[in-house]
């Protein structure tokens, strides 16, 4: 579930704050339906939670352990166990964002 680069980007965006689909879509530059589909999968795995406020739905990281999980993926990338170029790019972005030293 988490291996898709867009899902990793979503987790990175949600790490610091709640966001709605519109803001996530704008930040990622992908369609609203794509964001919604990725969020649905992340919610099924309890990596992301939602909060409804009127007509808006806000998403956030489901647990502080999600960051640990992604950091583990960064460690795997450092050992050349991740080979997809786009996933590697996203992991490097998250590494910089979260201040992880490689």
C-alpha positions in Angstrom: 0.0 0.0 0.0 2.6 2.5 1.0 5.1 1.8 -1.8 3.4 4.1 -4.4 5.2 7.4 -4.7 2.0 9.5 -4.5 1.0 7.7 -1.2 4.4 8.5 0.2 4.0 12.1 -0.8 0.6 12.2 0.9 2.1 10.9 4.1 4.8 13.6 3.9 2.3 16.3 3.3 0.1 15.2 6.2 3.0 14.7 8.6 2.7 18.2 10.0 -0.9 19.2 9.6 -4.4 18.2 8.6 -5.4 18.9 5.0 -8.4 18.5 2.8 -8.4 16.8 -0.6 -8.4 20.2 -2.4 -5.2 21.3 -0.7 -3.6 17.9 -1.1 -4.5 17.9 -4.8 -3.0 21.4 -5.3 0.2 20.4 -3.4 0.7 17.2 -5.4 -0.5 18.4 -8.8 -2.6 15.3 -9.5 -6.4 14.9 -9.9 -8.8 14.9 -7.1 -9.9 11.4 -7.9 -6.3 10.2 -7.7 -5.8 11.8 -4.3 -9.1 10.3 -3.1 -8.2 6.8 -4.3 -4.8 7.0 -2.5 -6.4 8.3 0.7 -8.9 5.5 0.6 -6.1 2.9 0.5 -4.2 4.6 3.3 -7.3 4.8 5.4 -8.0 1.1 5.0 -4.5 0.5 6.4 -5.1 3.0 9.2 -2.1 5.1 8.1 -4.4 8.1 7.6 -7.5 9.2 9.6 -10.2 11.6 8.6 -12.2 14.2 10.4 -15.4 15.7 9.0 -16.3 19.3 9.6 -19.5 20.3 7.7 -18.9 19.6 4.1 -15.1 19.3 4.4 -13.2 16.2 5.2 -9.7 16.7 6.7 -7.0 14.0 6.7 -4.1 13.5 9.1 -1.5 10.9 9.9 -3.1 8.0 11.8 -0.3 7.4 14.3 3.1 8.8 15.2 4.4 5.4 14.2 3.6 6.1 10.5 6.6 8.4 10.4 8.7 5.6 11.8 7.4 3.3 9.1 8.3 5.7 6.4 11.7 6.3 7.9 12.2 2.5 7.8 11.5 2.8 4.0 14.1 5.5 3.8 16.6 3.1 5.5 15.7 0.4 3.0 16.4 2.9 0.2 19.8 3.6 1.6 20.6 -0.1 1.4 19.5 -0.2 -2.3 16.5 -2.3 -1.6 14.1 0.2 -3.3 14.8 0.5 -7.0 11.9 2.5 -8.5 13.3 6.0 -9.5 10.1 7.9 -8.5 9.9 6.2 -5.2 13.6 6.9 -4.5 12.9 10.6 -5.3 10.0 10.8 -2.9 12.0 9.0 -0.1 14.8 11.5 -0.6 12.3 14.4 -0.4 10.9 13.0 2.9 14.4 12.4 4.2 15.1 16.1 3.7 11.8 17.2 5.0 12.1 15.2 8.2 15.8 16.0 8.7 17.0 12.4 8.5 20.7 12.0 8.0 21.7 9.3 5.5 
